[in-house]
Amino acid sequence: MAMRSLGAITLLVLFLAVTVFRNALWLDEEGIWLDAIGNAPRKARAYNELGLHYLAAGQHQKGFRLLARSLELDPYQPAVYVNLGLAYERLNDVDRAVKTYERAIWLNPGDPTAYYNLGVLTYSTLKDPDRAFGYFLKARDLNPLEPDVHEHLARIYLERGDRDRAAEETALFRRLKH
């Protein structure tokens, strides 16, 4: 009986040590995804998530490389193309950002995020409100509950002199934002 108890205690201590070690790895988002990549280096999702983490942390080149690796492992990931478009934007490669968002739309024409991001890029960076307007309308049609789309539509309507529609979109933006 004493031998069984010693074995159980040893096993318990071993599990406790593994748990403490795993908790240290998982202290932050970076650690979680680095661990996931270490355990499953052929899983595309972990590279995408770690790439997003680095983009948010301002490490754009690092984020870009991880997002590209995710697509190498699985080229049919519309959401990763959207994320890669963000990376290109942050790296000031506007032409590639546009092409990457368009690729995301081609792969998944029902994704409002790709249309929205392309609208913002077209409006803010390319200074083409007419083309951006079409992207924002499509994003709104796909997800009418996204407040930021209504905010951009309100701006464009106001620029066009359509105060009534601008007021409608502004009201929608405020209602949805709160």
N, C-alpha and C positions, 0 to 999 in steps of 0.2 A: 504494500500500500504506500509506503514512504517513497518508493521508486516512482510510482505513478504520480504522486504529488510533486516530486521533483521535476518530472517530465512536464507536467502541466504548468508549473511555475516557469520553467525554462521557455516553454512555448509562449506563455503570456508575456514574458520579458522580451522575447524576440518580436512578437507582434507590436508591443509597445514601442520598441526601438524603430521598427519600420514605420509606424504611425508618426512618430516624432520626426523622422527623416522626411517622410512625405509632406507633412505639414510645413516643414522648412522650405521645401521646393515650391509649395503652393501659397506662399505668402502674398504674392501679387500675380496679376494677370500674365506678366511676362514669364514668370516661373511656371505657371500652369501650362502655357502653350509650348515653352521650350521642353518641358517634360513630355508633353504629348508627342512632339516631333521626335524626341529621343526614343520614345516607346513605339512609335508607328511612323517612321520616316517617309512612308509612301502615302500617307493620308493628307489629302489636299486641304481639308478644312483647317487644320492646325496652322498651316502656313498662312492662310488667309487671315485668321484671327490674330496671329502674331504680327502680321504685316499691318493690320489695322491699328494694333496697339502702338507700333512704332510710328505710324503716320500721326496718330493723335499726340504722341510724345514729341513730335517735331523732327523725328529721325526719318526723313522722307526717302532717302536713298535706300536705307535698310528696309523700310516698309515696302518700297517698290520691288526690291529683289525677292522678298518673301512672297508677295502677291504674284509675281511672275513665276516663281517656283510652283505655287499652287496651280496655276494654269498649265504648267508643263505636266503636272501629274494628272490633271483633269481639265481639258480645254473647254468642256461644256459646263461652265459655271457663270451664268449671267451676272449674278451678284458680285462675283470677283472682278468681272470686267468693269462694273460700276466703281468698285474700290480702286482698281488700277487707274481708272479715269481720274479719280481724286488724286492719286499719287502723281500722275502726269501733270495735273494742274499745279500741284505744290512744287513740282520740279520745273515749272514754267514751260512745259512742252504742250502748248495749247492745241496744236494740230493733232498730236497723238491722243490727247485727252478727248477731243471731239470724235476721232475715229474709234476710240475704245468705248465711249458711250454709245456710239452708233452700233457697234458690235453687240453690246449688251442688249440694245433694243431689238436687233435682228434675232438674237437668241431667245429673247423673252419680251415680245411686244406688249405684254400686259404689266410690265414693271414700271410703276409711276416714278420711281426714284431716278432711273436713267433719264427719263424725259425732264424731270425737275432739274437734275444736275446739269444737263445739257442746256436747259433754259437759262439757268443762272450764269453759266459760262458764256453763253451767247449774248446775254444781256449785259453782264458786268464787264467782261473782258473783251469780247469781240464788238461790243457796242452796236448790236443789231437787234433792236427791240422788236421789229416785225417778225423776224425768224424766231426769236425767243418766245414771243407771244404764242406761236403755234405749239411749241414744246410745253409751255405752261398750261395751255388749254387741254392738251392731251393728258398731262399729269393730273389735272383737275378732274377730267372725265374718268380716269382710272382710280383716283382716290380723292373724292370731294371733301374728305375730312382733314386733309393736310393743310394747316393754316398758312404755312409759308408760301404755298402756291397762290393763295388768294391775295396775300400781301404783294407779291410781284405782279399779279394781274391788275391789282388796284393801281400800282405805279404806272403801268403801261397805259391803262385806260385814262388816267389823269394826264399823262403826256400827250395822249391823242385828243384830249379835250372832252372826253366823255365822263363828265362829273357824276352823272347818275350811276353808271356802271362802276366807277371807281368807288363811290360811296357804298354800293352793294357789296363789292368785294372786301372793302375795309371792314364793314360790319361783320361779314362772314369770318374774316381773319380774327377780329377781336373776340367774337363768340367762340370760335374754335380754339383760340389760344388760351382762353381761361377756363 
